[in-house]
Amino acid sequence: MTKKRKLKLKSSARKPLVIISAVVVVIIIILAFYFNRIGELKNLGYSEEAAKSIIFKFKYSYIMDIGENKTLNAAFESDVYIEDNLDNYAKVDYENQKHLIRNINKLLDKGYSVNEVNLIISKGDDKSVSEFTKRDKVKYIEEFLSIDFAKLENLDRYVEYQDKENDDAETTVLYVNMDFDKEDYVDPLVIDDFDDYVLVNKHRQLSSEYVPDDLVKIKDEYVKTDEDVEIERNVAKAFYDMAEAASKDGMELMVSSGYRSYKDQEEITNTYLELYGQNYVDNYVAKPGFSEHQTAMSLDIASKSVNTFVESDEYTWMMDNAYKYGFILRYPRSKEDITGYKCEAWHYRYVGKKIAKYIKENNITYDEYYVMFLDD
Ligand SMILES: [Zn+2]
């Protein structure tokens, strides 16, 4: 009897135990499967958050076929993900913009093609793209924004400038980015922080706060003026290299001016204004903050023996060789329309060997180079 009862008890307890065990095993298998897939997605470059969302939206196979895609990662992390846009997300190049997915949704909704969405997003930043999505559909996206250095924020200016000037799209983008559609000295960009590659011209002004941090004195033997000449350390080094090479060719290079502070330039402008009048100053003298000499990256080159530099052999030598040492003639005669300055045969800007070579070989100005390659 006792035995029987015992057995009965056992058999009635076994059933739930088996079910519980089975459930536990199934849960373990599902979890193992789940974590395995999360791991695979993470290995592909998806975040934990995106990986979870991919699995819950049943897009695991879709993603495994596509592989790594940062825009898709952002889409699955986002709370504005739209299933219908999935294929398009995959085709938009990723940009690190806070509202990337929201903006892609809005642009697609306005009827822009994926290619147009790509151009708009790659040529703008989060703020300008977000603003742009508020507008009605705009024309000429591909015409202008397919140019490498185009900027979304300048799109209306491109359209307006081309209407007026009838230049091709690339020239239009270049000239508008150089602010050719604005008056000289009106509403310039003001620059505070020192930067070796800074561009200064009639649309880009250095503030009185803009002071180079590593000035050195040019050795007296190279200075053709009574005053000390200061310049940025690397520029001095490059100048000495250049002067040494020049001397092997029988040339005697010197400098007559280097760094000039905002205040120096103020005094110079006033002096010339009194001596020669406004017209002269407008054509030949940079207003305070508009002189490249304030960057400490520019030198006025002189010949030791000949006072008028253009008549010296050093002038010809510099035209042929300066780029090898990282210097460019900043205001050439053939580029007066671009630089906005009358030719200054003596004024050289240090930009480093690589950029100097490119500028020399392609016969362009630093203004153009900067807009095409350095401006962001
Ligand atoms: Zn100069």
Boltz pocket constraint, residues with backbone or C-beta under 6 A from the ligand:
constraints:
  - pocket:
      binder: B
      contacts: [[A, 257], [A, 293], [A, 298], [A, 299], [A, 300], [A, 344], [A, 346], [A, 347], [A, 348]]
      max_distance: 6.0
